[in-house]
Amino acid sequence: MEVDRADPAPFARTAPSVAQPGVDSVCPALVPARVSSGFEALRARAAATAPTAYLATLGAPKDFTARVGFARNVLAAGGVASEPGEAEAYDGKAPVVVLCGSDALYAETGADAARALKGKGAKHIYLAGRPGEFETALTAAGVDGYLFAGADIEAVLDTLLTSLTGGAAA
């Protein structure tokens, strides 16, 4: 059996040019970047002063465990060591305190706890979680910042380290 062969020449067409006219038709080379470089710089700054934070727990373990874990990891990313303990047991040695509890406890006792911690010598108080509608009261009670998923953690850690060292970012 014989097969008819079609000549492709009558069907061939030149593809349109997709190049844009001018200098925009050339893409600049990509510059290598490391996403972790900001945190590495924070840890290098922290290594000079070895800052510590006290994770002041409020309530029962079910109220604070998740936020203690979150706060520990956030602080460690910036080179800040941390140790958890009850808010009432704070001895004033760590300059940074992070309140760790449930939203309900923050609403009930968060502002009072922040005032008591300031009274015991806490220089900087952060709250693990979003402040929600109690932000004004918490800030007035001495809370300097908030650690929560979705926050610009690099910026929070930079502010914290800058306030501890009294100097600008490196």
C-alpha positions as CSV (number, residue, x, y, z in Angstrom):
1,M,0.0,0.0,0.0
2,E,1.3,3.4,-0.9
3,V,0.9,6.5,1.3
4,D,0.6,10.0,-0.2
5,R,3.2,12.3,1.2
6,A,2.3,16.0,1.7
7,D,4.8,18.7,0.9
8,P,5.2,20.8,4.1
9,A,6.6,23.9,2.3
10,P,3.2,25.4,1.5
11,F,2.2,25.2,5.2
12,A,5.4,26.6,6.7
13,R,5.2,30.1,8.3
14,T,7.7,32.3,10.0
15,A,7.0,32.7,13.7
16,P,6.4,36.3,14.9
17,S,9.3,37.8,16.9
18,V,8.5,38.1,20.6
19,A,11.5,40.3,21.4
20,Q,10.7,43.8,22.7
21,P,12.4,46.7,21.0
22,G,15.0,48.6,23.0
23,V,17.0,47.9,26.1
24,D,14.0,46.3,27.9
25,S,14.4,43.3,25.7
26,V,17.5,42.2,27.8
27,C,16.8,40.9,31.3
28,P,19.5,41.9,33.9
29,A,21.3,39.0,35.5
30,L,19.8,37.7,38.7
31,V,21.9,38.6,41.8
32,P,22.3,35.7,44.3
33,A,20.6,36.4,47.6
34,R,20.3,34.4,50.8
35,V,17.0,34.8,52.6
36,S,18.6,34.1,55.9
37,S,21.1,36.9,55.7
38,G,19.0,39.3,57.8
39,F,18.7,36.8,60.6
40,E,22.4,36.0,60.4
41,A,23.2,39.6,60.9
42,L,20.8,39.8,63.9
43,R,22.5,36.8,65.5
44,A,25.9,38.4,64.9
45,R,24.7,41.5,66.7
46,A,23.3,39.5,69.5
47,A,26.5,37.5,70.0
48,A,28.3,40.7,71.0
49,T,25.9,41.3,74.0
50,A,24.4,37.8,74.6
51,P,20.9,39.1,75.5
52,T,18.5,37.0,77.4
53,A,14.7,37.0,77.7
54,Y,12.4,35.7,80.4
55,L,9.3,34.1,79.1
56,A,6.7,35.0,81.8
57,T,4.0,32.5,81.7
58,L,0.4,33.2,82.7
59,G,-2.0,30.5,83.7
60,A,-1.8,26.8,83.3
61,P,0.5,25.0,80.8
62,K,-2.5,24.6,78.4
63,D,-2.6,28.4,78.3
64,F,1.0,29.2,77.6
65,T,2.8,26.2,76.1
66,A,2.2,27.0,72.4
67,R,3.2,30.6,72.8
68,V,6.3,29.8,74.9
69,G,7.5,27.5,72.0
70,F,6.7,30.2,69.4
71,A,8.4,32.9,71.4
72,R,11.5,30.8,72.1
73,N,11.9,30.1,68.3
74,V,11.4,33.7,67.4
75,L,14.0,34.9,69.9
76,A,16.5,32.2,68.9
77,A,16.2,33.3,65.3
78,G,17.7,36.6,66.4
79,G,20.2,35.1,68.8
80,V,18.4,35.9,72.0
81,A,18.4,33.2,74.6
82,S,15.3,32.6,76.6
83,E,14.1,30.8,79.8
84,P,10.4,30.3,80.7
85,G,9.0,30.8,84.2
86,E,6.0,32.1,86.0
87,A,5.4,35.8,85.7
88,E,5.4,36.1,89.5
89,A,8.8,34.5,89.7
90,Y,10.6,37.1,87.5
91,D,13.7,38.3,89.3
92,G,14.6,41.3,87.2
93,K,17.8,39.8,85.8
94,A,16.7,39.4,82.1
95,P,16.2,42.8,80.5
96,V,13.6,41.4,78.1
97,V,10.3,39.7,79.2
98,V,7.8,38.1,76.9
99,L,4.4,37.5,78.3
100,C,3.1,34.1,77.3
101,G,-0.5,33.1,77.9
102,S,-3.9,32.8,76.3
103,D,-6.0,35.6,74.8
104,A,-8.4,35.3,77.6
105,L,-5.7,35.7,80.2
106,Y,-4.2,38.7,78.3
107,A,-7.7,40.3,78.5
108,E,-8.1,39.6,82.2
109,T,-4.5,40.1,83.6
110,G,-2.2,41.1,80.8
111,A,-2.0,44.8,81.6
112,D,-1.6,44.1,85.3
113,A,1.1,41.5,84.6
114,A,3.0,44.0,82.4
115,R,2.9,46.7,85.1
116,A,4.1,44.2,87.7
117,L,7.0,43.1,85.5
118,K,8.0,46.7,84.8
119,G,7.9,47.3,88.6
120,K,10.3,44.4,89.0
121,G,12.8,45.8,86.6
122,A,11.8,44.6,83.1
123,K,13.3,47.0,80.6
124,H,11.4,45.7,77.5
125,I,8.1,43.7,77.5
126,Y,6.7,41.9,74.6
127,L,3.6,39.9,74.3
128,A,3.4,36.5,72.5
129,G,0.3,36.9,70.3
130,R,-1.8,39.6,68.7
131,P,-3.0,42.3,71.2
132,G,-6.4,42.7,69.5
133,E,-8.8,45.1,71.1
134,F,-6.6,45.4,74.2
135,E,-3.6,46.9,72.5
136,T,-4.1,50.4,74.0
137,A,-4.4,49.0,77.5
138,L,-1.4,46.7,77.1
139,T,0.8,49.4,75.5
140,A,-0.2,51.8,78.3
141,A,0.8,49.1,80.8
142,G,4.3,48.9,79.3
143,V,4.1,46.3,76.5
144,D,6.7,47.4,73.9
145,G,5.9,45.0,71.1
146,Y,4.1,41.9,69.9
147,L,5.3,38.5,68.6
148,F,2.8,36.8,66.4
149,A,2.6,34.7,63.2
150,G,2.6,37.2,60.3
151,A,4.5,39.9,62.1
152,D,7.7,41.2,60.5
153,I,9.8,39.2,62.9
154,E,13.1,40.5,61.5
155,A,12.0,44.1,62.2
156,V,10.8,43.2,65.7
157,L,14.1,41.5,66.6
158,D,16.0,44.4,65.1
159,T,14.1,46.9,67.3
160,L,14.6,44.7,70.3
161,L,18.4,44.4,69.8
162,T,18.7,48.1,69.0
163,S,16.9,49.0,72.3
164,L,19.1,46.6,74.3
165,T,22.4,47.9,72.8
166,G,21.3,51.5,72.5
167,G,22.7,51.7,69.1
168,A,21.6,51.5,65.5
169,A,21.4,48.4,63.4
170,A,24.7,47.2,62.0
